[in-house]
Amino acid sequence: MYGDATTYFTRGMIIPLDQEAPLIMFQWNPKYIQEIKNNKVIEIPVAGREQPYSQYGCGKARIFKFVMDISKSNNYGSFVKTSINDLRQYTKPLVKGQGVNRHPRCQIILGSFLNLTCEIIPIETKYGELYDNETLEAKEALVELTVREYM
């Protein structure tokens, strides 16, 4: 029943691996995905040589940035505020014992394009101008997620 109104096409998922955070399923059709991969190269100056020797130091984790469109129509009828609060639970640091340990890990699945274990670093939210007449809550929001691959 692909034409049924109760059928949901989930193309993206955020699955918690470390803590009791909610499973987030969403429709995913981004305009772009930005992948950032930096390698650290150490330059060693040598007397009598114009150019320094370049030596590979270490690699850094890949970083992905993409935009999620959250609205009442594409997130199973849930409120935008609830969906964003669920996402923010993934950015709170994991606390074990006396100190802060690290960001919680999660698995992000974006269709067949991306499936990785990562940490969600910052979340930037832009709320739409369409507000509900009764509750004055936002009906839509654009959330830019930045995730760092967990190695």
C-alpha positions as semicolon CSV with decimal commas, in nm:
position;residue;x (nm);y (nm);z (nm)
1;M;0,000;0,000;0,000
2;Y;0,229;0,270;-0,120
3;G;-0,046;0,525;-0,179
4;D;-0,200;0,489;0,167
5;A;-0,186;0,797;0,391
6;T;-0,068;0,584;0,686
7;T;0,245;0,465;0,502
8;Y;0,560;0,651;0,603
9;F;0,872;0,653;0,388
10;T;1,163;0,676;0,629
11;R;1,486;0,758;0,455
12;G;1,692;0,866;0,753
13;M;1,744;0,739;1,107
14;I;1,944;0,845;1,411
15;I;1,992;0,551;1,647
16;P;2,130;0,601;2,002
17;L;2,422;0,376;2,098
18;D;2,527;0,509;2,440
19;Q;2,231;0,653;2,623
20;E;1,855;0,650;2,654
21;A;1,785;0,897;2,376
22;P;1,490;0,859;2,140
23;L;1,518;0,687;1,805
24;I;1,467;0,953;1,539
25;M;1,322;0,863;1,200
26;F;1,280;1,128;0,935
27;Q;1,225;1,183;0,567
28;W;1,551;1,288;0,415
29;N;1,592;1,469;0,087
30;P;1,877;1,719;0,131
31;K;1,992;1,965;-0,126
32;Y;2,351;1,897;-0,028
33;I;2,578;1,701;0,206
34;Q;2,910;1,855;0,291
35;E;3,196;1,619;0,379
36;I;3,509;1,760;0,541
37;K;3,825;1,553;0,576
38;N;4,144;1,715;0,701
39;N;4,486;1,556;0,726
40;K;4,748;1,704;0,951
41;V;5,078;1,760;0,772
42;I;5,383;1,875;0,965
43;E;5,632;2,092;0,781
44;I;5,992;2,051;0,894
45;P;6,221;2,338;0,793
46;V;6,570;2,238;0,690
47;A;6,868;2,473;0,676
48;G;6,986;2,535;0,320
49;R;6,664;2,411;0,158
50;E;6,399;2,640;0,011
51;Q;6,103;2,415;0,081
52;P;6,042;2,233;0,408
53;Y;5,997;1,859;0,424
54;S;5,631;1,764;0,460
55;Q;5,553;1,475;0,688
56;Y;5,209;1,326;0,742
57;G;5,126;1,367;1,112
58;C;4,783;1,215;1,171
59;G;4,440;1,209;1,018
60;K;4,130;1,368;1,160
61;A;3,781;1,225;1,161
62;R;3,546;1,297;0,872
63;I;3,281;1,561;0,937
64;F;2,946;1,567;0,761
65;K;2,702;1,859;0,747
66;F;2,347;1,834;0,619
67;V;2,011;2,000;0,669
68;M;1,697;1,834;0,806
69;D;1,358;1,983;0,727
70;I;1,133;1,932;1,029
71;S;0,763;2,000;1,000
72;K;0,435;1,856;1,119
73;S;0,372;1,704;0,777
74;N;0,696;1,504;0,741
75;N;0,764;1,400;1,102
76;Y;0,465;1,183;1,179
77;G;0,256;1,473;1,310
78;S;0,480;1,546;1,608
79;F;0,547;1,902;1,710
80;V;0,859;2,073;1,584
81;K;0,968;2,164;1,937
82;T;0,951;1,799;2,049
83;S;1,156;1,682;1,750
84;I;1,426;1,941;1,812
85;N;1,440;1,857;2,184
86;D;1,489;1,491;2,088
87;L;1,783;1,594;1,867
88;R;1,937;1,806;2,143
89;Q;1,960;1,501;2,369
90;Y;2,231;1,371;2,137
91;T;2,450;1,678;2,199
92;K;2,452;1,658;2,579
93;P;2,778;1,509;2,710
94;L;2,784;1,166;2,865
95;V;2,856;1,186;3,238
96;K;3,016;0,888;3,409
97;G;3,119;0,913;3,773
98;Q;3,273;1,246;3,870
99;G;3,354;1,392;3,530
100;V;3,236;1,441;3,177
101;N;3,347;1,162;2,949
102;R;3,256;1,247;2,587
103;H;2,976;1,310;2,342
104;P;2,725;1,024;2,315
105;R;2,765;0,802;2,011
106;C;2,489;0,735;1,763
107;Q;2,445;0,569;1,428
108;I;2,320;0,780;1,140
109;I;2,166;0,615;0,838
110;L;2,088;0,835;0,539
111;G;1,930;0,605;0,286
112;S;2,191;0,399;0,105
113;F;2,431;0,695;0,091
114;L;2,565;0,704;0,447
115;N;2,573;0,464;0,741
116;L;2,820;0,559;1,013
117;T;2,881;0,565;1,384
118;C;2,930;0,926;1,486
119;E;2,887;1,207;1,737
120;I;2,652;1,498;1,677
121;I;2,851;1,811;1,753
122;P;2,646;2,130;1,705
123;I;2,286;2,172;1,598
124;E;2,179;2,497;1,434
125;T;1,804;2,560;1,411
126;K;1,610;2,809;1,201
127;Y;1,239;2,822;1,279
128;G;0,993;2,895;1,002
129;E;0,764;3,195;0,997
130;L;0,452;2,980;0,995
131;Y;0,311;2,955;1,346
132;D;0,010;2,761;1,466
133;N;-0,286;2,991;1,530
134;E;-0,384;2,827;1,861
135;T;-0,051;2,736;2,026
136;L;0,183;2,985;1,850
137;E;0,441;2,708;1,806
138;A;0,650;2,683;1,491
139;K;0,511;2,455;1,221
140;E;0,845;2,404;1,049
141;A;1,217;2,436;1,113
142;L;1,543;2,379;0,930
143;V;1,805;2,202;1,140
144;E;2,166;2,190;1,026
145;L;2,340;1,890;1,179
146;T;2,714;1,854;1,201
147;V;2,833;1,502;1,278
148;R;3,185;1,374;1,340
149;E;3,269;1,017;1,251
150;Y;3,355;0,811;1,557
151;M;3,681;0,627;1,501
